């Protein structure tokens, strides 16, 4: 059973930055693509970014050029660097690990962008 623990959320002003972390409990996560999703109140969960085991990244159009996903295999951790934050980025951000056995989710971390 893999556990994903997110951290790094908080309140930030528009234009500010945050770095989210997702720590996995198992090293097997290194062979899988991992991703970040977000869900705002009253809206559907949406994909933010993904990164493959080889480091290939993919971003939603709404965050392209502002967010950067990366991973540190030795720490079983995936990061989401968020720069140029906008009020519309406000949401709960969730880490995702889709495996052949199960689709794992973290508990989420709140990001609020407001002046």
Secondary structure in CASP SS format (residue, H / E / C, confidence):
PFRMAT SS
TARGET T0000
AUTHOR 0000-0000-0000
METHOD secondary structure of the structure
MODEL  1
X C 1.00
X C 1.00
X C 1.00
X E 1.00
X E 1.00
X E 1.00
X E 1.00
X C 1.00
X C 1.00
X E 1.00
X E 1.00
X E 1.00
X C 1.00
X C 1.00
X C 1.00
X C 1.00
X C 1.00
X E 1.00
X E 1.00
X E 1.00
X E 1.00
X E 1.00
X E 1.00
X E 1.00
X C 1.00
X C 1.00
X H 1.00
X H 1.00
X H 1.00
X H 1.00
X H 1.00
X C 1.00
X C 1.00
X E 1.00
X E 1.00
X E 1.00
X E 1.00
X E 1.00
X E 1.00
X C 1.00
X C 1.00
X C 1.00
X C 1.00
X C 1.00
X C 1.00
X E 1.00
X E 1.00
X E 1.00
X E 1.00
X E 1.00
X E 1.00
X C 1.00
X C 1.00
X C 1.00
X C 1.00
X C 1.00
X E 1.00
X E 1.00
X E 1.00
X C 1.00
X C 1.00
X C 1.00
X C 1.00
X C 1.00
X C 1.00
X C 1.00
X E 1.00
X E 1.00
X E 1.00
X E 1.00
X E 1.00
X E 1.00
X H 1.00
X H 1.00
X H 1.00
X C 1.00
X E 1.00
X E 1.00
X E 1.00
X E 1.00
X E 1.00
X E 1.00
X C 1.00
X C 1.00
X C 1.00
X C 1.00
X H 1.00
X H 1.00
X H 1.00
X C 1.00
X E 1.00
X E 1.00
X E 1.00
X E 1.00
X E 1.00
X E 1.00
X E 1.00
X E 1.00
X C 1.00
X C 1.00
X C 1.00
X C 1.00
X E 1.00
X E 1.00
X E 1.00
X C 1.00
X C 1.00
X C 1.00
X E 1.00
X E 1.00
X E 1.00
X E 1.00
X E 1.00
X C 1.00
X C 1.00
END
